[in-house]
C-alpha cells in the first residue's frame, strides 16, 4: 500500500475541511488551498471545533489534536500544493470550475 505523507486538498468547504482533518489526524502533513482567505479561516475554525469535540468525547487525546492541528497549512496559491503525494479535489460542484482547475 502507498503511504502518503503530504496531502493537498483543493477546496476548504465542508468536504475539503473534513478530508483535511482526517488526513491530519492520520499523521499526514496537509495543505488546504482555496481562493479566499476567509474560506480558509472558516475551515481552520471548523477543524479546531470538530477536533475539540473529539477530545471532549474521549475519542482523541489533546496531544494528538494539537499535533494534527500543527500538521495543517492553509493557502490561496495553487503552487502551495507542489510536493504533495496526493491531491484531493473538493471544489464546488460546478463542472466549469472543476475543468478550469
ChimeraX attribute file (.defattr): number of C-alpha atoms within 10 A of each C-alpha:
attribute: neighborCount
match mode: 1-to-1
recipient: residues
	/A:1	3
	/A:2	5
	/A:3	8
	/A:4	13
	/A:5	15
	/A:6	20
	/A:7	23
	/A:8	28
	/A:9	26
	/A:10	23
	/A:11	24
	/A:12	30
	/A:13	18
	/A:14	15
	/A:15	16
	/A:16	22
	/A:17	23
	/A:18	17
	/A:19	20
	/A:20	31
	/A:21	25
	/A:22	15
	/A:23	22
	/A:24	24
	/A:25	20
	/A:26	12
	/A:27	15
	/A:28	21
	/A:29	21
	/A:30	29
	/A:31	22
	/A:32	28
	/A:33	27
	/A:34	22
	/A:35	14
	/A:36	12
	/A:37	14
	/A:38	11
	/A:39	16
	/A:40	22
	/A:41	14
	/A:42	15
	/A:43	25
	/A:44	21
	/A:45	11
	/A:46	17
	/A:47	21
	/A:48	16
	/A:49	12
	/A:50	14
	/A:51	23
	/A:52	18
	/A:53	13
	/A:54	14
	/A:55	16
	/A:56	12
	/A:57	10
	/A:58	10
	/A:59	11
	/A:60	15
	/A:61	15
	/A:62	15
	/A:63	10
	/A:64	16
	/A:65	19
	/A:66	14
	/A:67	14
	/A:68	24
	/A:69	19
	/A:70	12
	/A:71	19
	/A:72	20
	/A:73	16
	/A:74	20
	/A:75	18
	/A:76	16
	/A:77	12
	/A:78	14
	/A:79	9
	/A:80	15
	/A:81	20
	/A:82	12
	/A:83	11
	/A:84	17
	/A:85	14
	/A:86	15
	/A:87	17
	/A:88	15
	/A:89	16
	/A:90	19
	/A:91	20
	/A:92	15
	/A:93	8
	/A:94	8
	/A:95	10
	/A:96	9
	/A:97	10
	/A:98	12
	/A:99	7
	/A:100	6
	/A:101	10
